[in-house]
């Protein structure tokens, strides 16, 4: 197996011992993306709408660094601080995944790093 570590300045750097993403065996695995604006190092806002948008933008930028598009995503996992935010998150999510949507799981979790409202990870098919 050959693996390549992915990194881009257009998404926040890892805040622990992990990579933004890894390319291996025809797939790209993007680590869970918090809603951190890479320009400021802070959350992009305090609402689930703002935070979902930023998490997905971070994912988009990491994928684009490997010339991969959102429509290449085959699986997403959405972690929510409050499952009652699902409808609002889903509205933003639908703006990023419009056709031939990936498989998805969504869970409420007890807590997320930095007390985020959402964290999203994806797996994409590499070109």
N, CA, C and O atoms as CSV, one atom per row, in Angstrom:
chain,resi,resn,atom,element,x,y,z
A,1,UNK,N,N,0.836,-1.175,0.000
A,1,UNK,CA,C,0.000,0.000,0.000
A,1,UNK,C,C,0.886,1.245,0.000
A,1,UNK,O,O,1.889,1.322,0.709
A,2,UNK,N,N,0.491,2.185,-0.795
A,2,UNK,CA,C,1.160,3.486,-0.816
A,2,UNK,C,C,0.175,4.509,-0.292
A,2,UNK,O,O,-0.974,4.550,-0.732
A,3,UNK,N,N,0.611,5.330,0.639
A,3,UNK,CA,C,-0.276,6.381,1.134
A,3,UNK,C,C,0.418,7.726,1.023
A,3,UNK,O,O,1.635,7.848,1.157
A,4,UNK,N,N,-0.412,8.732,0.771
A,4,UNK,CA,C,0.062,10.104,0.658
A,4,UNK,C,C,-0.700,10.940,1.670
A,4,UNK,O,O,-1.927,10.874,1.743
A,5,UNK,N,N,0.020,11.716,2.442
A,5,UNK,CA,C,-0.588,12.611,3.421
A,5,UNK,C,C,-1.004,13.890,2.708
A,5,UNK,O,O,-0.220,14.475,1.961
A,6,UNK,N,N,-2.244,14.322,2.940
A,6,UNK,CA,C,-2.770,15.527,2.309
A,6,UNK,C,C,-2.685,16.701,3.268
A,6,UNK,O,O,-2.911,16.569,4.471
A,7,UNK,N,N,-2.355,17.843,2.705
A,7,UNK,CA,C,-2.316,19.065,3.510
A,7,UNK,C,C,-2.548,20.272,2.612
A,7,UNK,O,O,-2.063,20.323,1.482
A,8,UNK,N,N,-3.283,21.226,3.122
A,8,UNK,CA,C,-3.504,22.481,2.422
A,8,UNK,C,C,-3.665,23.593,3.445
A,8,UNK,O,O,-4.196,23.377,4.534
A,9,UNK,N,N,-3.207,24.772,3.089
A,9,UNK,CA,C,-3.365,25.927,3.974
A,9,UNK,C,C,-4.782,26.504,3.884
A,9,UNK,O,O,-5.139,27.396,4.654
A,10,UNK,N,N,-5.582,25.999,2.949
A,10,UNK,CA,C,-6.953,26.484,2.797
A,10,UNK,C,C,-7.921,25.829,3.771
A,10,UNK,O,O,-9.115,26.129,3.763
A,11,UNK,N,N,-7.407,24.938,4.605
A,11,UNK,CA,C,-8.195,24.303,5.662
A,11,UNK,C,C,-7.355,24.341,6.927
A,11,UNK,O,O,-6.130,24.431,6.857
A,12,UNK,N,N,-8.007,24.275,8.084
A,12,UNK,CA,C,-7.230,24.344,9.333
A,12,UNK,C,C,-6.308,23.148,9.481
A,12,UNK,O,O,-6.645,22.034,9.081
A,13,UNK,N,N,-5.146,23.391,10.059
A,13,UNK,CA,C,-4.204,22.314,10.325
A,13,UNK,C,C,-4.737,21.400,11.413
A,13,UNK,O,O,-5.622,21.774,12.182
A,14,UNK,N,N,-4.193,20.217,11.466
A,14,UNK,CA,C,-4.588,19.259,12.490
A,14,UNK,C,C,-4.270,19.809,13.881
A,14,UNK,O,O,-3.238,20.450,14.081
A,15,UNK,N,N,-5.168,19.552,14.842
A,15,UNK,CA,C,-4.928,20.007,16.213
A,15,UNK,C,C,-4.485,18.844,17.100
A,15,UNK,O,O,-4.599,18.904,18.325
A,16,UNK,N,N,-3.990,17.809,16.479
A,16,UNK,CA,C,-3.523,16.630,17.203
A,16,UNK,C,C,-2.683,15.763,16.284
A,16,UNK,O,O,-2.292,16.200,15.202
A,17,UNK,N,N,-2.404,14.535,16.706
A,17,UNK,CA,C,-1.563,13.641,15.911
A,17,UNK,C,C,-2.346,12.931,14.802
A,17,UNK,O,O,-2.537,11.716,14.840
A,18,UNK,N,N,-2.790,13.702,13.826
A,18,UNK,CA,C,-3.496,13.161,12.669
A,18,UNK,C,C,-3.254,14.079,11.482
A,18,UNK,O,O,-2.689,15.162,11.637
A,19,UNK,N,N,-3.676,13.656,10.302
A,19,UNK,CA,C,-3.500,14.430,9.076
A,19,UNK,C,C,-4.838,15.008,8.636
A,19,UNK,O,O,-5.894,14.494,9.005
A,20,UNK,N,N,-4.791,16.077,7.846
A,20,UNK,CA,C,-6.027,16.600,7.258
A,20,UNK,C,C,-6.695,15.506,6.432
A,20,UNK,O,O,-7.919,15.374,6.422
A,21,UNK,N,N,-5.880,14.737,5.750
A,21,UNK,CA,C,-6.409,13.647,4.938
A,21,UNK,C,C,-5.301,12.728,4.484
A,21,UNK,O,O,-4.116,13.036,4.605
A,22,UNK,N,N,-5.720,11.582,3.956
A,22,UNK,CA,C,-4.788,10.580,3.448
A,22,UNK,C,C,-5.357,10.010,2.153
A,22,UNK,O,O,-6.545,9.700,2.066
A,23,UNK,N,N,-4.495,9.877,1.154
A,23,UNK,CA,C,-4.857,9.194,-0.094
A,23,UNK,C,C,-4.219,7.810,-0.041
A,23,UNK,O,O,-3.017,7.680,0.191
A,24,UNK,N,N,-5.038,6.773,-0.259
A,24,UNK,CA,C,-4.521,5.406,-0.253
A,24,UNK,C,C,-5.462,4.499,-1.039
A,24,UNK,O,O,-6.683,4.581,-0.905
A,25,UNK,N,N,-4.877,3.640,-1.853
A,25,UNK,CA,C,-5.625,2.590,-2.557
A,25,UNK,C,C,-6.865,3.092,-3.286
A,25,UNK,O,O,-7.919,2.458,-3.236
A,26,UNK,N,N,-6.739,4.218,-3.955
A,26,UNK,CA,C,-7.840,4.724,-4.766
A,26,UNK,C,C,-8.889,5.524,-4.016
A,26,UNK,O,O,-9.912,5.904,-4.585
A,27,UNK,N,N,-8.637,5.780,-2.744
A,27,UNK,CA,C,-9.583,6.560,-1.948
A,27,UNK,C,C,-8.867,7.690,-1.231
A,27,UNK,O,O,-7.655,7.648,-1.022
A,28,UNK,N,N,-9.644,8.705,-0.859
A,28,UNK,CA,C,-9.156,9.791,-0.039
A,28,UNK,C,C,-10.008,9.811,1.224
A,28,UNK,O,O,-11.237,9.824,1.159
A,29,UNK,N,N,-9.348,9.812,2.353
A,29,UNK,CA,C,-10.003,9.824,3.657
A,29,UNK,C,C,-9.715,11.188,4.304
A,29,UNK,O,O,-8.567,11.510,4.609
A,30,UNK,N,N,-10.766,11.974,4.505
A,30,UNK,CA,C,-10.604,13.295,5.097
A,30,UNK,C,C,-10.980,13.204,6.574
A,30,UNK,O,O,-12.075,12.760,6.921
A,31,UNK,N,N,-10.064,13.629,7.434
A,31,UNK,CA,C,-10.328,13.623,8.874
A,31,UNK,C,C,-11.514,14.520,9.197
A,31,UNK,O,O,-11.851,15.425,8.434
A,32,UNK,N,N,-12.133,14.260,10.326
A,32,UNK,CA,C,-13.251,15.083,10.771
A,32,UNK,C,C,-12.857,16.551,10.778
A,32,UNK,O,O,-11.853,16.936,11.378
A,33,UNK,N,N,-13.653,17.360,10.107
A,33,UNK,CA,C,-13.363,18.782,9.989
A,33,UNK,C,C,-14.274,19.579,10.911
A,33,UNK,O,O,-15.499,19.560,10.787
A,34,UNK,N,N,-13.630,20.278,11.837
A,34,UNK,CA,C,-14.341,21.208,12.689
A,34,UNK,C,C,-14.618,22.480,11.888
A,34,UNK,O,O,-13.996,22.691,10.847
A,35,UNK,N,N,-15.525,23.320,12.343
A,35,UNK,CA,C,-15.882,24.533,11.596
A,35,UNK,C,C,-14.916,25.693,11.828
A,35,UNK,O,O,-15.338,26.825,12.065
A,36,UNK,N,N,-13.642,25.407,11.757
A,36,UNK,CA,C,-12.614,26.424,11.998
A,36,UNK,C,C,-12.263,27.125,10.686
A,36,UNK,O,O,-11.955,26.478,9.685
A,37,UNK,N,N,-12.313,28.434,10.707
A,37,UNK,CA,C,-11.898,29.241,9.566
A,37,UNK,C,C,-10.368,29.263,9.578
A,37,UNK,O,O,-9.773,29.750,10.539
A,38,UNK,N,N,-9.719,28.741,8.525
A,38,UNK,CA,C,-8.254,28.683,8.542
A,38,UNK,C,C,-7.592,30.060,8.573
A,38,UNK,O,O,-6.437,30.178,8.980
A,39,UNK,N,N,-8.300,31.087,8.154
A,39,UNK,CA,C,-7.727,32.444,8.156
A,39,UNK,C,C,-7.633,33.025,9.559
A,39,UNK,O,O,-6.740,33.822,9.849
A,40,UNK,N,N,-8.555,32.623,10.429
A,40,UNK,CA,C,-8.593,33.210,11.773
A,40,UNK,C,C,-8.247,32.215,12.881
A,40,UNK,O,O,-7.864,32.611,13.981
A,41,UNK,N,N,-8.385,30.922,12.584
A,41,UNK,CA,C,-8.175,29.909,13.608
A,41,UNK,C,C,-9.338,29.794,14.583
A,41,UNK,O,O,-9.248,29.090,15.588
A,42,UNK,N,N,-10.426,30.486,14.283
A,42,UNK,CA,C,-11.619,30.499,15.139
A,42,UNK,C,C,-12.802,29.876,14.402
A,42,UNK,O,O,-12.768,29.708,13.183
A,43,UNK,N,N,-13.844,29.538,15.152
A,43,UNK,CA,C,-15.063,29.046,14.522
A,43,UNK,C,C,-15.616,30.108,13.587
A,43,UNK,O,O,-15.488,31.306,13.839
A,44,UNK,N,N,-16.234,29.653,12.504
A,44,UNK,CA,C,-16.788,30.561,11.499
A,44,UNK,C,C,-18.066,31.237,11.978
A,44,UNK,O,O,-18.583,32.116,11.288
A,45,UNK,N,N,-18.582,30.858,13.118
A,45,UNK,CA,C,-19.792,31.445,13.676
A,45,UNK,C,C,-20.287,30.589,14.819
A,45,UNK,O,O,-19.662,29.590,15.176
A,46,UNK,N,N,-21.407,30.980,15.390
A,46,UNK,CA,C,-21.946,30.271,16.540
A,46,UNK,C,C,-23.181,29.445,16.229
A,46,UNK,O,O,-23.726,28.794,17.120
A,47,UNK,N,N,-23.638,29.461,14.970
A,47,UNK,CA,C,-24.847,28.712,14.621
A,47,UNK,C,C,-24.479,27.436,13.875
A,47,UNK,O,O,-23.394,27.320,13.304
A,48,UNK,N,N,-25.394,26.494,13.892
A,48,UNK,CA,C,-25.165,25.242,13.165
A,48,UNK,C,C,-25.051,25.504,11.668
A,48,UNK,O,O,-24.323,24.793,10.976
A,49,UNK,N,N,-25.744,26.495,11.163
A,49,UNK,CA,C,-25.671,26.824,9.734
A,49,UNK,C,C,-24.269,27.307,9.370
A,49,UNK,O,O,-23.671,26.816,8.412
A,50,UNK,N,N,-23.751,28.256,10.122
A,50,UNK,CA,C,-22.408,28.789,9.853
A,50,UNK,C,C,-21.346,27.702,10.031
A,50,UNK,O,O,-20.420,27.589,9.228
A,51,UNK,N,N,-21.491,26.915,11.080
A,51,UNK,CA,C,-20.481,25.903,11.379
A,51,UNK,C,C,-20.514,24.756,10.368
A,51,UNK,O,O,-19.460,24.254,9.979
A,52,UNK,N,N,-21.696,24.337,9.941
A,52,UNK,CA,C,-21.779,23.276,8.925
A,52,UNK,C,C,-21.145,23.746,7.625
A,52,UNK,O,O,-20.388,23.010,6.991
A,53,UNK,N,N,-21.459,24.975,7.231
A,53,UNK,CA,C,-20.889,25.519,5.989
A,53,UNK,C,C,-19.366,25.517,6.049
A,53,UNK,O,O,-18.713,25.121,5.084
A,54,UNK,N,N,-18.793,25.954,7.167
A,54,UNK,CA,C,-17.330,26.008,7.268
A,54,UNK,C,C,-16.719,24.614,7.261
A,54,UNK,O,O,-15.698,24.398,6.610
A,55,UNK,N,N,-17.315,23.673,7.965
A,55,UNK,CA,C,-16.786,22.303,7.962
A,55,UNK,C,C,-16.766,21.754,6.545
A,55,UNK,O,O,-15.786,21.134,6.130
A,56,UNK,N,N,-17.843,21.978,5.802
A,56,UNK,CA,C,-17.908,21.479,4.424
A,56,UNK,C,C,-16.957,22.232,3.492
A,56,UNK,O,O,-16.396,21.634,2.573
A,57,UNK,N,N,-16.770,23.534,3.717
A,57,UNK,CA,C,-15.776,24.273,2.924
A,57,UNK,C,C,-14.370,23.738,3.182
A,57,UNK,O,O,-13.570,23.620,2.253
A,58,UNK,N,N,-14.067,23.415,4.433
A,58,UNK,CA,C,-12.754,22.850,4.750
A,58,UNK,C,C,-12.552,21.539,4.003
A,58,UNK,O,O,-11.483,21.297,3.441
A,59,UNK,N,N,-13.575,20.696,3.997
A,59,UNK,CA,C,-13.503,19.420,3.275
A,59,UNK,C,C,-13.295,19.675,1.789
A,59,UNK,O,O,-12.442,19.050,1.158
A,60,UNK,N,N,-14.070,20.586,1.237
A,60,UNK,CA,C,-13.960,20.919,-0.193
A,60,UNK,C,C,-12.545,21.353,-0.546
A,60,UNK,O,O,-11.999,20.924,-1.562
A,61,UNK,N,N,-11.951,22.197,0.282
A,61,UNK,CA,C,-10.594,22.684,0.000
A,61,UNK,C,C,-9.553,21.561,0.087
A,61,UNK,O,O,-8.624,21.520,-0.720
A,62,UNK,N,N,-9.697,20.669,1.039
A,62,UNK,CA,C,-8.755,19.543,1.131
A,62,UNK,C,C,-8.893,18.651,-0.091
A,62,UNK,O,O,-7.888,18.238,-0.670
A,63,UNK,N,N,-10.114,18.349,-0.489
A,63,UNK,CA,C,-10.333,17.535,-1.693
A,63,UNK,C,C,-9.754,18.217,-2.925
A,63,UNK,O,O,-9.084,17.578,-3.735
A,64,UNK,N,N,-10.012,19.510,-3.066
A,64,UNK,CA,C,-9.513,20.255,-4.233
A,64,UNK,C,C,-7.996,20.272,-4.289
A,64,UNK,O,O,-7.426,20.367,-5.376
A,65,UNK,N,N,-7.330,20.182,-3.151
A,65,UNK,CA,C,-5.864,20.150,-3.157
A,65,UNK,C,C,-5.345,18.892,-3.845
A,65,UNK,O,O,-4.179,18.831,-4.235
A,66,UNK,N,N,-6.206,17.893,-3.994
A,66,UNK,CA,C,-5.867,16.646,-4.687
A,66,UNK,C,C,-6.614,16.517,-6.004
A,66,UNK,O,O,-6.655,15.438,-6.594
A,67,UNK,N,N,-7.213,17.627,-6.472
A,67,UNK,CA,C,-7.975,17.652,-7.720
A,67,UNK,C,C,-9.161,16.687,-7.663
A,67,UNK,O,O,-9.465,15.995,-8.635
A,68,UNK,N,N,-9.815,16.657,-6.515
A,68,UNK,CA,C,-10.987,15.809,-6.289
A,68,UNK,C,C,-12.147,16.739,-5.951
A,68,UNK,O,O,-11.967,17.737,-5.254
A,69,UNK,N,N,-13.335,16.407,-6.446
A,69,UNK,CA,C,-14.516,17.241,-6.238
A,69,UNK,C,C,-15.456,16.627,-5.201
A,69,UNK,O,O,-15.353,15.446,-4.871
A,70,UNK,N,N,-16.360,17.441,-4.703
A,70,UNK,CA,C,-17.348,16.946,-3.741
A,70,UNK,C,C,-18.191,15.818,-4.327
A,70,UNK,O,O,-18.633,14.935,-3.592
A,71,UNK,N,N,-18.423,15.834,-5.655
A,71,UNK,CA,C,-19.221,14.751,-6.229
A,71,UNK,C,C,-18.467,13.424,-6.293
A,71,UNK,O,O,-19.032,12.412,-6.707
A,72,UNK,N,N,-17.197,13.418,-5.887
A,72,UNK,CA,C,-16.424,12.177,-5.772
A,72,UNK,C,C,-16.558,11.558,-4.380
A,72,UNK,O,O,-16.073,10.452,-4.142
A,73,UNK,N,N,-17.216,12.271,-3.459
A,73,UNK,CA,C,-17.393,11.765,-2.101
A,73,UNK,C,C,-18.373,10.602,-2.131
A,73,UNK,O,O,-19.450,10.698,-2.718
A,74,UNK,N,N,-17.987,9.499,-1.490
A,74,UNK,CA,C,-18.842,8.314,-1.460
A,74,UNK,C,C,-19.486,8.075,-0.097
A,74,UNK,O,O,-20.486,7.363,-0.006
A,75,UNK,N,N,-18.922,8.664,0.974
A,75,UNK,CA,C,-19.456,8.437,2.324
A,75,UNK,C,C,-19.126,9.633,3.200
A,75,UNK,O,O,-18.003,10.137,3.180
A,76,UNK,N,N,-20.110,10.084,3.968
A,76,UNK,CA,C,-19.880,11.129,4.945
A,76,UNK,C,C,-20.363,10.656,6.308
A,76,UNK,O,O,-21.274,9.834,6.415
A,77,UNK,N,N,-19.736,11.190,7.337
A,77,UNK,CA,C,-20.192,10.990,8.711
A,77,UNK,C,C,-20.299,12.370,9.347
A,77,UNK,O,O,-19.340,13.142,9.357
A,78,UNK,N,N,-21.481,12.666,9.876
A,78,UNK,CA,C,-21.747,13.963,10.498
A,78,UNK,C,C,-21.949,13.732,11.990
A,78,UNK,O,O,-22.801,12.945,12.402
A,79,UNK,N,N,-21.160,14.424,12.780
A,79,UNK,CA,C,-21.282,14.365,14.236
A,79,UNK,C,C,-21.871,15.682,14.712
A,79,UNK,O,O,-21.336,16.753,14.426
A,80,UNK,N,N,-22.968,15.595,15.433
A,80,UNK,CA,C,-23.672,16.781,15.905
A,80,UNK,C,C,-23.671,16.843,17.424
A,80,UNK,O,O,-23.854,15.829,18.097
A,81,UNK,N,N,-23.465,18.025,17.950
A,81,UNK,CA,C,-23.569,18.215,19.394
A,81,UNK,C,C,-25.023,18.026,19.840
A,81,UNK,O,O,-25.285,17.528,20.935
A,82,UNK,N,N,-25.967,18.432,18.974
A,82,UNK,CA,C,-27.392,18.339,19.287
A,82,UNK,C,C,-28.141,17.845,18.048
A,82,UNK,O,O,-28.162,18.530,17.025
A,83,UNK,N,N,-28.750,16.673,18.132
A,83,UNK,CA,C,-29.461,16.093,16.991
A,83,UNK,C,C,-30.620,16.985,16.552
A,83,UNK,O,O,-31.102,16.854,15.427
A,84,UNK,N,N,-31.068,17.876,17.408
A,84,UNK,CA,C,-32.120,18.815,17.022
A,84,UNK,C,C,-31.639,19.807,15.963
A,84,UNK,O,O,-32.452,20.499,15.350
A,85,UNK,N,N,-30.328,19.880,15.742
A,85,UNK,CA,C,-29.760,20.720,14.686
A,85,UNK,C,C,-29.731,20.000,13.340
A,85,UNK,O,O,-29.257,20.559,12.351
A,86,UNK,N,N,-30.232,18.771,13.293
A,86,UNK,CA,C,-30.135,17.967,12.072
A,86,UNK,C,C,-30.764,18.671,10.866
A,86,UNK,O,O,-30.138,18.740,9.808
A,87,UNK,N,N,-31.979,19.192,11.002
A,87,UNK,CA,C,-32.668,19.806,9.861
A,87,UNK,C,C,-31.887,20.998,9.310
A,87,UNK,O,O,-31.750,21.136,8.094
A,88,UNK,N,N,-31.381,21.848,10.180
A,88,UNK,CA,C,-30.612,23.014,9.727
A,88,UNK,C,C,-29.297,22.575,9.080
A,88,UNK,O,O,-28.899,23.111,8.046
A,89,UNK,N,N,-28.622,21.593,9.698
A,89,UNK,CA,C,-27.387,21.060,9.103
A,89,UNK,C,C,-27.693,20.485,7.730
A,89,UNK,O,O,-26.950,20.717,6.777
A,90,UNK,N,N,-28.781,19.737,7.626
A,90,UNK,CA,C,-29.141,19.065,6.381
A,90,UNK,C,C,-29.425,20.059,5.262
A,90,UNK,O,O,-29.130,19.787,4.098
A,91,UNK,N,N,-29.993,21.201,5.606
A,91,UNK,CA,C,-30.262,22.230,4.612
A,91,UNK,C,C,-28.959,22.757,4.009
A,91,UNK,O,O,-28.858,22.924,2.794
A,92,UNK,N,N,-27.970,23.016,4.852
A,92,UNK,CA,C,-26.663,23.477,4.360
A,92,UNK,C,C,-25.988,22.355,3.569
A,92,UNK,O,O,-25.465,22.585,2.478
A,93,UNK,N,N,-26.003,21.167,4.115
A,93,UNK,CA,C,-25.392,19.981,3.483
A,93,UNK,C,C,-25.940,19.785,2.069
A,93,UNK,O,O,-25.186,19.502,1.138
A,94,UNK,N,N,-27.261,19.937,1.916
A,94,UNK,CA,C,-27.897,19.755,0.604
A,94,UNK,C,C,-27.389,20.762,-0.425
A,94,UNK,O,O,-27.443,20.495,-1.626
A,95,UNK,N,N,-26.902,21.901,0.023
A,95,UNK,CA,C,-26.325,22.874,-0.896
A,95,UNK,C,C,-24.958,22.474,-1.428
A,95,UNK,O,O,-24.516,22.987,-2.456
A,96,UNK,N,N,-24.291,21.567,-0.738
A,96,UNK,CA,C,-22.977,21.086,-1.163
A,96,UNK,C,C,-23.086,19.779,-1.954
A,96,UNK,O,O,-22.315,19.546,-2.885
A,97,UNK,N,N,-24.036,18.941,-1.581
A,97,UNK,CA,C,-24.247,17.653,-2.252
A,97,UNK,C,C,-25.621,17.687,-2.903
A,97,UNK,O,O,-26.634,17.439,-2.249
A,98,UNK,N,N,-25.649,17.998,-4.206
A,98,UNK,CA,C,-26.915,18.255,-4.894
A,98,UNK,C,C,-27.425,17.090,-5.722
A,98,UNK,O,O,-28.630,16.980,-5.945
A,99,UNK,N,N,-26.536,16.213,-6.185
A,99,UNK,CA,C,-26.935,15.131,-7.077
A,99,UNK,C,C,-26.073,13.913,-6.769
A,99,UNK,O,O,-24.902,14.039,-6.412
A,100,UNK,N,N,-26.660,12.753,-6.912
A,100,UNK,CA,C,-25.934,11.509,-6.632
A,100,UNK,C,C,-25.198,11.613,-5.299
A,100,UNK,O,O,-23.983,11.430,-5.221
A,101,UNK,N,N,-25.960,11.907,-4.267
A,101,UNK,CA,C,-25.410,12.163,-2.936
A,101,UNK,C,C,-24.685,10.948,-2.370
A,101,UNK,O,O,-25.042,9.811,-2.677
A,102,UNK,N,N,-23.675,11.185,-1.550
A,102,UNK,CA,C,-22.948,10.079,-0.923
A,102,UNK,C,C,-23.794,9.399,0.151
A,102,UNK,O,O,-24.790,9.953,0.617
A,103,UNK,N,N,-23.389,8.211,0.528
A,103,UNK,CA,C,-23.973,7.570,1.703
A,103,UNK,C,C,-23.624,8.443,2.904
A,103,UNK,O,O,-22.610,9.141,2.903
A,104,UNK,N,N,-24.483,8.396,3.939
A,104,UNK,CA,C,-24.231,9.282,5.077
A,104,UNK,C,C,-24.732,8.648,6.368
A,104,UNK,O,O,-25.739,7.941,6.390
A,105,UNK,N,N,-23.999,8.924,7.438
A,105,UNK,CA,C,-24.445,8.638,8.794
A,105,UNK,C,C,-24.410,9.948,9.556
A,105,UNK,O,O,-23.573,10.808,9.284
A,106,UNK,N,N,-25.318,10.103,10.511
A,106,UNK,CA,C,-25.318,11.289,11.363
A,106,UNK,C,C,-25.625,10.852,12.783
A,106,UNK,O,O,-26.525,10.047,13.019
A,107,UNK,N,N,-24.872,11.390,13.718
A,107,UNK,CA,C,-25.003,11.013,15.115
A,107,UNK,C,C,-24.962,12.238,16.012
A,107,UNK,O,O,-24.300,13.227,15.698
A,108,UNK,N,N,-25.669,12.167,17.125
A,108,UNK,CA,C,-25.455,13.117,18.211
A,108,UNK,C,C,-24.380,12.530,19.100
A,108,UNK,O,O,-24.399,11.340,19.413
A,109,UNK,N,N,-23.448,13.363,19.501
A,109,UNK,CA,C,-22.362,12.919,20.372
A,109,UNK,C,C,-22.363,13.758,21.652
A,109,UNK,O,O,-22.924,14.852,21.687
A,110,UNK,N,N,-21.741,13.243,22.680
A,110,UNK,CA,C,-21.731,13.934,23.972
A,110,UNK,C,C,-21.002,15.270,23.896
A,110,UNK,O,O,-21.416,16.242,24.528
A,111,UNK,N,N,-19.929,15.321,23.136
A,111,UNK,CA,C,-19.154,16.556,23.006
A,111,UNK,C,C,-18.247,16.445,21.796
A,111,UNK,O,O,-17.895,15.346,21.367
A,112,UNK,N,N,-17.871,17.597,21.248
A,112,UNK,CA,C,-16.929,17.673,20.139
A,112,UNK,C,C,-15.755,18.544,20.559
A,112,UNK,O,O,-15.889,19.364,21.467
A,113,UNK,N,N,-14.599,18.378,19.908
A,113,UNK,CA,C,-13.446,19.208,20.250
A,113,UNK,C,C,-13.788,20.701,20.167
A,113,UNK,O,O,-14.519,21.144,19.281
A,114,UNK,N,N,-13.248,21.440,21.096
A,114,UNK,CA,C,-13.424,22.894,21.161
A,114,UNK,C,C,-14.887,23.302,21.318
A,114,UNK,O,O,-15.244,24.457,21.084
A,115,UNK,N,N,-15.731,22.346,21.715
A,115,UNK,CA,C,-17.165,22.569,21.914
A,115,UNK,C,C,-17.871,22.968,20.619
A,115,UNK,O,O,-18.808,23.765,20.641
A,116,UNK,N,N,-17.421,22.414,19.496
A,116,UNK,CA,C,-18.048,22.680,18.202
A,116,UNK,C,C,-19.469,22.120,18.183
A,116,UNK,O,O,-19.815,21.239,18.970
A,117,UNK,N,N,-20.277,22.644,17.277
A,117,UNK,CA,C,-21.631,22.135,17.086
A,117,UNK,C,C,-21.671,20.985,16.095
A,117,UNK,O,O,-22.609,20.188,16.107
A,118,UNK,N,N,-20.650,20.890,15.228
A,118,UNK,CA,C,-20.630,19.877,14.182
A,118,UNK,C,C,-19.192,19.523,13.814
A,118,UNK,O,O,-18.286,20.349,13.917
A,119,UNK,N,N,-19.006,18.295,13.388
A,119,UNK,CA,C,-17.747,17.823,12.805
A,119,UNK,C,C,-18.137,16.858,11.697
A,119,UNK,O,O,-19.024,16.024,11.882
A,120,UNK,N,N,-17.480,16.966,10.547
A,120,UNK,CA,C,-17.825,16.128,9.397
A,120,UNK,C,C,-16.568,15.506,8.829
A,120,UNK,O,O,-15.549,16.174,8.660
A,121,UNK,N,N,-16.653,14.191,8.531
A,121,UNK,CA,C,-15.559,13.494,7.854
A,121,UNK,C,C,-16.104,12.865,6.588
A,121,UNK,O,O,-17.296,12.574,6.496
A,122,UNK,N,N,-15.229,12.653,5.608
A,122,UNK,CA,C,-15.662,12.065,4.344
A,122,UNK,C,C,-14.636,11.070,3.807
A,122,UNK,O,O,-13.454,11.091,4.152
A,123,UNK,N,N,-15.157,10.201,2.946
A,123,UNK,CA,C,-14.333,9.312,2.130
A,123,UNK,C,C,-14.710,9.596,0.691
A,123,UNK,O,O,-15.892,9.652,0.352
A,124,UNK,N,N,-13.707,9.778,-0.158
A,124,UNK,CA,C,-13.945,10.075,-1.564
A,124,UNK,C,C,-13.164,9.106,-2.438
A,124,UNK,O,O,-12.120,8.587,-2.044
A,125,UNK,N,N,-13.693,8.875,-3.633
A,125,UNK,CA,C,-12.974,8.100,-4.638
A,125,UNK,C,C,-11.941,9.010,-5.283
A,125,UNK,O,O,-12.269,10.108,-5.732
A,126,UNK,N,N,-10.699,8.559,-5.329
A,126,UNK,CA,C,-9.628,9.350,-5.945
A,126,UNK,C,C,-9.652,9.132,-7.446
A,126,UNK,O,O,-9.988,8.047,-7.921
A,127,UNK,N,N,-9.298,10.158,-8.182
A,127,UNK,CA,C,-9.273,10.064,-9.653
A,127,UNK,C,C,-7.966,9.500,-10.119
A,127,UNK,O,O,-7.755,9.345,-11.322
